[in-house]
């Protein structure tokens, strides 16, 4: 079958219903023919103009809130990158042929993101269905009809639900902000570990409700030229997950300094996690790096395996000492640990599952994608390597799960 070129401008103009494109700053970029006809504005009157200069609130209605509600919906789309469906709106429009005369109008709006090549929201697709005639018809011929009363009641309840949703969004946004600040305060920012360079990254999930409990840690170990490097993941969201994360990270940091090896450190942490509310199914992996012996001793409690990138480009996943999550057993058994060797110039990478897991995709696909990226960027310094991996592996619009990443040049 011969491939036919598609004139997307013609498709856009022919779309049934009112459809407009706006910039993230809420200026019109385009509007289809139905939008122009039903709004009573030409394309020249719309393009390049701020939406609320063209369609302000009715100054004769003190209760008018359409402008505020539509603006909040559009900014949510820009911030979250997700579609936002609004409740039925009463939004009066001034007759362009009769200045000062406002027409009572009802609309059902949907705002959706249009992403650019960089994955960021480049435009807002604003689709509105006018339901003014439906509201009037359902009201019947008499102004006091029961249908009209029910319609008004429906409209009032829709407005109340929208206001409640907005308050909930604001509350969750505040919780997310506090949780992120708490995580930032508790996670170490040190880039230099002894004489060795390290890079750390934390990327919160996209969306106001998705702050999770991912964490990382680097500690100097007692005796010799050794450090401990760990990452972990707490199930859950918001402040509770961030608080549990802080407890587990601090406990493992202290335990690692006195434990004989990573398995013993995770044994102790598992016993502690068993009495911490919210630590159910938490995972962690810890590695003890001995730079003099050029060895990495590691143990994992249900966590994705660290990646050791050798100087020749070969990527070795450290998966020979994997066990159950931290609190999986009422009476924990000794955890396994394994040892591997490295040469100068190798790189150790620890991460959380947000980096590799995707819906409806096998985890081996994510691990293969990670190995390929690490191999290609292995000669970059840790900071540039970390940025390259995040750029290539995280979805353009951001991940749906938090991601922690730590890169250590050996």
C-alpha positions as CSV (number, residue, x, y, z in Angstrom):
1,X,0.0,0.0,0.0
2,X,1.4,3.4,-1.0
3,X,2.0,5.7,1.9
4,X,0.0,8.9,1.6
5,X,1.3,12.3,2.9
6,X,-1.0,13.7,5.5
7,X,-1.7,17.4,5.7
8,X,-2.0,17.8,9.4
9,X,-2.9,21.5,9.1
10,X,-6.0,20.5,7.1
11,X,-6.8,17.7,9.6
12,X,-6.6,20.2,12.5
13,X,-8.9,22.7,10.8
14,X,-11.4,20.0,9.9
15,X,-11.6,18.5,13.4
16,X,-15.2,18.4,14.6
17,X,-15.8,20.6,17.7
18,X,-13.9,23.5,19.1
19,X,-10.1,22.9,19.3
20,X,-7.3,25.3,19.9
21,X,-3.6,25.2,20.5
22,X,-2.1,27.4,23.2
23,X,1.5,27.9,24.3
24,X,2.6,27.1,27.9
25,X,2.2,30.8,28.5
26,X,-1.4,30.5,27.5
27,X,-1.2,32.4,24.2
28,X,-3.2,31.1,21.2
29,X,-1.0,29.4,18.6
30,X,-3.9,28.2,16.4
31,X,-7.6,27.5,16.4
32,X,-9.7,25.3,14.1
33,X,-12.6,26.5,12.1
34,X,-15.3,25.3,14.6
35,X,-13.5,27.2,17.4
36,X,-13.5,30.4,15.3
37,X,-17.1,30.0,14.2
38,X,-18.6,29.1,17.6
39,X,-16.5,31.6,19.6
40,X,-17.3,34.4,17.1
41,X,-13.6,35.2,16.7
42,X,-11.4,35.0,13.6
43,X,-8.1,33.3,13.5
44,X,-6.4,36.7,13.3
45,X,-8.2,37.8,16.4
46,X,-7.0,34.8,18.3
47,X,-3.4,33.8,17.3
48,X,-0.7,35.5,19.4
49,X,-3.2,36.8,21.9
50,X,-3.4,35.8,25.6
51,X,-6.5,33.6,26.1
52,X,-8.0,35.7,28.9
53,X,-7.5,39.0,27.1
54,X,-9.9,37.5,24.4
55,X,-12.2,35.7,26.9
56,X,-12.2,37.5,30.3
57,X,-14.7,36.8,33.0
58,X,-18.0,38.5,32.9
59,X,-17.5,41.7,34.9
60,X,-21.2,41.9,35.7
61,X,-21.1,38.5,37.5
62,X,-19.3,38.8,40.9
63,X,-19.3,35.0,41.2
64,X,-17.6,34.4,37.8
65,X,-14.7,32.0,38.2
66,X,-14.3,30.5,34.7
67,X,-11.1,32.3,33.9
68,X,-9.5,31.2,37.2
69,X,-10.6,27.6,36.7
70,X,-9.5,27.3,33.1
71,X,-6.2,28.9,33.9
72,X,-5.6,26.5,36.8
73,X,-6.4,23.5,34.6
74,X,-4.0,24.6,31.8
75,X,-1.2,25.2,34.2
76,X,-1.7,21.8,35.7
77,X,-1.2,20.3,32.2
78,X,2.0,22.3,31.7
79,X,3.3,21.2,35.1
80,X,2.2,17.6,35.2
81,X,2.3,16.7,31.5
82,X,-1.1,15.0,32.0
83,X,-4.6,15.5,30.5
84,X,-7.0,17.5,32.7
85,X,-10.8,17.2,32.2
86,X,-12.8,20.0,33.8
87,X,-16.3,20.0,35.3
88,X,-19.1,21.7,33.4
89,X,-18.3,25.4,33.2
90,X,-20.5,28.5,33.0
91,X,-18.3,30.9,31.1
92,X,-20.1,33.9,29.6
93,X,-18.7,35.4,26.4
94,X,-19.0,39.0,25.2
95,X,-20.7,39.4,21.9
96,X,-17.9,40.8,19.5
97,X,-20.6,42.6,17.6
98,X,-22.2,44.2,20.7
99,X,-19.5,45.3,23.1
100,X,-20.7,45.2,26.7
101,X,-23.3,42.5,26.0
102,X,-22.5,39.2,27.6
103,X,-24.1,35.9,26.6
104,X,-24.6,33.1,29.1
105,X,-22.7,30.1,27.8
106,X,-21.9,26.6,29.2
107,X,-18.9,24.6,28.2
108,X,-17.3,21.1,28.8
109,X,-13.5,21.6,28.5
110,X,-10.6,19.2,28.2
111,X,-7.0,20.3,28.2
112,X,-4.2,17.9,27.0
113,X,-0.4,18.2,26.6
114,X,1.4,18.2,23.3
115,X,5.0,17.4,23.8
116,X,8.0,18.7,21.9
117,X,11.1,16.8,20.7
118,X,12.6,17.3,24.2
119,X,9.7,15.6,25.9
120,X,8.5,18.9,27.6
121,X,5.0,20.3,27.0
122,X,5.2,22.5,23.9
123,X,1.5,23.2,23.5
124,X,-1.8,22.8,25.3
125,X,-4.5,21.2,23.2
126,X,-7.7,23.0,24.4
127,X,-10.9,21.2,23.3
128,X,-14.2,22.6,24.4
129,X,-17.7,21.3,23.7
130,X,-20.4,23.9,24.0
131,X,-23.5,22.6,25.9
132,X,-25.4,25.9,26.3
133,X,-28.3,24.7,24.2
134,X,-28.5,21.4,26.0
135,X,-28.7,23.2,29.4
136,X,-31.4,25.5,28.0
137,X,-33.4,22.7,26.4
138,X,-33.2,20.6,29.6
139,X,-34.7,23.6,31.4
140,X,-37.9,23.4,29.4
141,X,-40.1,26.3,28.4
142,X,-40.8,27.4,32.0
143,X,-38.2,29.1,34.1
144,X,-39.4,27.3,37.2
145,X,-39.5,23.8,35.7
146,X,-38.2,20.9,37.7
147,X,-35.7,20.1,34.9
148,X,-34.2,23.6,35.2
149,X,-33.9,23.2,38.9
150,X,-32.1,19.8,38.5
151,X,-29.8,21.3,35.9
152,X,-28.9,24.1,38.2
153,X,-28.3,21.6,41.0
154,X,-26.1,19.5,38.8
155,X,-24.1,22.6,37.8
156,X,-23.7,23.6,41.5
157,X,-22.5,20.1,42.5
158,X,-20.0,20.0,39.6
159,X,-18.6,23.3,40.7
160,X,-18.3,22.1,44.3
161,X,-16.5,18.9,43.2
162,X,-14.1,21.0,41.1
163,X,-13.3,23.2,44.0
164,X,-12.8,20.2,46.3
165,X,-10.5,18.6,43.7
166,X,-8.5,21.8,43.5
167,X,-8.1,21.9,47.3
168,X,-7.0,18.3,47.2
169,X,-4.5,19.0,44.5
170,X,-3.1,21.9,46.5
171,X,-2.8,19.8,49.7
172,X,-1.0,17.0,47.8
173,X,1.3,19.6,46.1
174,X,2.3,20.9,49.6
175,X,2.9,17.4,50.8
176,X,5.0,16.6,47.8
177,X,7.1,19.8,48.3
178,X,7.7,18.9,52.0
179,X,8.6,15.3,51.1
180,X,11.1,16.4,48.5
181,X,12.6,18.9,50.9
182,X,12.9,16.1,53.5
183,X,14.5,13.8,51.0
184,X,17.0,16.4,49.9
185,X,17.9,17.2,53.5
186,X,18.5,13.5,54.3
187,X,20.3,12.3,51.2
188,X,24.1,13.0,51.1
189,X,25.3,15.4,48.5
190,X,29.0,14.5,48.7
191,X,30.6,13.9,45.3
192,X,34.1,13.0,46.5
193,X,34.7,9.7,48.3
194,X,38.3,9.6,49.5
195,X,40.4,10.0,46.3
196,X,37.6,8.7,44.1
197,X,35.0,10.6,42.2
198,X,31.3,9.9,42.6
199,X,28.1,11.3,41.2
200,X,24.6,11.0,42.8
201,X,21.2,11.8,41.2
202,X,17.7,11.8,42.5
203,X,14.7,12.3,40.2
204,X,11.2,12.4,41.7
205,X,8.4,10.8,39.8
206,X,6.2,13.0,37.5
207,X,2.9,14.0,39.1
208,X,1.9,15.6,42.4
209,X,1.1,12.3,44.2
210,X,4.2,10.2,43.3
211,X,6.9,11.1,45.8
212,X,8.4,7.8,46.9
213,X,11.1,6.6,49.3
214,X,14.2,6.0,47.1
215,X,17.5,6.7,48.7
216,X,21.3,6.3,48.3
217,X,24.3,6.5,50.7
218,X,28.1,6.6,50.6
219,X,30.1,6.0,53.8
220,X,33.8,5.6,54.6
221,X,34.4,2.2,56.2
222,X,36.7,1.5,59.1
223,X,40.0,-0.2,58.2
224,X,41.9,0.3,54.9
225,X,41.0,2.2,51.8
226,X,37.3,1.2,51.7
227,X,33.9,2.7,51.2
228,X,30.3,1.5,51.4
229,X,27.8,2.4,48.6
230,X,24.1,1.6,48.9
231,X,20.7,2.3,47.4
232,X,17.3,1.4,48.6
233,X,13.6,1.7,47.9
234,X,10.7,2.1,50.3
235,X,7.2,1.2,49.0
236,X,4.7,4.0,49.4
237,X,4.3,7.7,48.7
238,X,4.6,11.1,50.3
239,X,5.8,12.1,53.8
240,X,5.4,8.6,55.3
241,X,7.7,7.0,52.7
242,X,10.2,9.8,53.0
243,X,10.3,9.4,56.8
244,X,10.8,5.6,56.5
245,X,13.5,6.1,53.9
246,X,15.4,8.4,56.3
247,X,15.2,5.8,59.1
248,X,16.5,2.9,56.9
249,X,19.2,4.9,55.3
250,X,20.5,6.1,58.6
251,X,20.4,2.6,60.1
252,X,22.3,1.1,57.2
253,X,24.8,3.9,57.2
254,X,25.6,3.2,60.9
255,X,25.5,-0.6,60.6
256,X,27.9,-0.6,57.6
257,X,30.6,1.1,59.6
258,X,30.8,-1.7,62.1
259,X,29.6,-4.8,60.1
260,X,32.0,-7.4,58.8
261,X,30.5,-7.2,55.4
262,X,27.4,-6.1,53.4
263,X,25.4,-9.3,54.2
264,X,25.8,-8.7,57.9
265,X,24.8,-5.0,57.4
266,X,21.6,-6.1,55.6
267,X,20.9,-8.8,58.3
268,X,20.8,-6.1,61.0
269,X,18.9,-3.7,58.8
270,X,16.3,-6.4,58.1
271,X,15.7,-6.9,61.8
272,X,15.3,-3.2,62.2
273,X,12.9,-2.9,59.2
274,X,10.7,-5.6,60.7
275,X,9.7,-3.2,63.5
276,X,9.4,0.0,61.5
277,X,5.9,0.8,60.3
278,X,5.9,1.4,56.6
279,X,9.1,-0.6,55.8
280,X,7.1,-3.5,54.4
281,X,8.7,-4.9,51.2
282,X,11.5,-2.3,51.3
283,X,14.5,-3.3,49.2
284,X,18.2,-2.4,49.4
285,X,21.6,-3.3,48.0
286,X,24.9,-2.5,49.5
287,X,28.4,-2.8,48.3
288,X,31.7,-2.7,50.2
289,X,34.5,-1.5,47.9
290,X,38.1,-2.2,48.8
291,X,40.4,-0.1,46.6
292,X,43.6,-1.7,47.8
293,X,42.4,-5.3,47.1
294,X,40.4,-4.1,44.1
295,X,37.3,-6.1,45.2
296,X,33.6,-5.4,45.5
297,X,31.7,-7.4,48.1
298,X,28.0,-7.1,47.7
299,X,24.6,-8.3,49.0
300,X,21.1,-7.5,47.8
301,X,17.8,-7.6,49.7
302,X,15.3,-7.9,46.8
303,X,16.9,-4.9,44.8
304,X,17.9,-4.7,41.1
305,X,21.6,-5.7,40.7
306,X,24.4,-3.1,40.7
307,X,26.3,-2.7,37.4
308,X,30.1,-2.9,37.2
309,X,31.3,-1.3,33.9
310,X,34.8,-2.6,33.0
311,X,37.2,-0.4,31.0
312,X,36.7,-2.6,27.9
313,X,33.0,-1.8,27.9
314,X,31.8,-5.1,29.3
315,X,29.0,-4.6,31.9
316,X,28.7,-7.1,34.7
317,X,25.5,-7.2,36.8
318,X,26.3,-8.1,40.4
319,X,23.5,-10.6,40.8
320,X,25.1,-13.5,42.6
321,X,23.9,-12.5,46.1
322,X,20.3,-11.6,45.8
323,X,17.8,-12.4,48.6
324,X,14.3,-11.4,49.8
325,X,13.3,-7.8,50.7
326,X,14.3,-6.5,54.1
327,X,11.4,-7.6,56.3
328,X,10.3,-10.7,54.3
329,X,11.0,-13.2,57.0
330,X,9.8,-13.0,60.7
331,X,13.0,-14.8,61.7
332,X,15.7,-13.6,59.2
333,X,18.2,-16.0,57.9
334,X,21.8,-15.0,57.2
335,X,21.9,-13.2,53.8
336,X,24.3,-14.2,51.0
337,X,27.1,-12.1,49.8
338,X,29.5,-12.4,46.8
339,X,32.8,-10.8,45.7
340,X,34.0,-9.6,42.3
341,X,37.2,-7.9,41.2
342,X,37.8,-4.8,39.2
343,X,40.7,-3.0,37.4
344,X,41.5,0.7,37.5
345,X,39.1,2.8,35.4
346,X,36.1,0.6,36.0
347,X,32.8,2.2,37.2
348,X,30.3,1.0,39.7
349,X,26.6,2.0,39.2
350,X,23.8,1.5,41.7
351,X,20.2,2.6,41.0
352,X,16.6,2.1,41.9
353,X,13.9,0.4,39.7
354,X,12.5,3.7,38.4
355,X,15.5,3.7,36.0
356,X,14.9,0.4,34.4
357,X,11.3,-0.7,34.9
358,X,8.5,0.1,32.4
359,X,4.9,-1.0,32.3
360,X,4.3,-4.0,30.1
361,X,8.0,-4.5,29.6
362,X,10.3,-7.3,30.9
363,X,12.9,-6.2,33.4
364,X,15.6,-7.8,31.2
365,X,14.8,-5.2,28.5
366,X,15.5,-2.4,31.0
367,X,18.7,-4.0,32.2
368,X,19.9,-4.4,28.6
369,X,19.1,-0.8,27.9
370,X,21.1,0.3,30.9
371,X,24.1,-1.9,30.0
372,X,24.1,-0.4,26.5
373,X,24.1,3.2,27.8
374,X,26.8,2.5,30.4
375,X,29.0,0.8,27.9
376,X,28.8,3.7,25.3
377,X,29.4,6.4,27.9
378,X,32.0,4.5,30.1
379,X,34.8,7.0,29.4
380,X,32.8,10.0,30.6
381,X,33.4,11.3,34.1
382,X,30.8,10.3,36.7
383,X,28.8,13.5,36.5
384,X,28.4,13.4,32.7
385,X,27.9,9.6,32.8
386,X,25.0,10.0,35.3
387,X,23.4,12.7,33.2
388,X,23.7,10.7,30.0
389,X,22.1,7.6,31.6
390,X,19.2,9.5,33.0
391,X,18.6,11.3,29.6
392,X,18.6,8.0,27.7
393,X,16.7,5.8,30.1
394,X,14.0,8.0,31.7
395,X,10.9,8.6,29.5
396,X,10.8,12.0,27.8
397,X,7.9,13.1,30.0
398,X,9.5,11.8,33.2
399,X,9.3,8.5,35.0
400,X,6.2,7.3,36.9
401,X,8.5,6.1,39.8
402,X,11.3,7.9,41.6
403,X,14.8,7.2,40.5
404,X,18.0,7.3,42.5
405,X,21.4,6.8,40.8
406,X,24.9,6.7,42.1
407,X,28.1,6.4,39.9
408,X,31.5,5.7,41.4
409,X,34.7,5.7,39.4
410,X,37.0,2.9,40.7
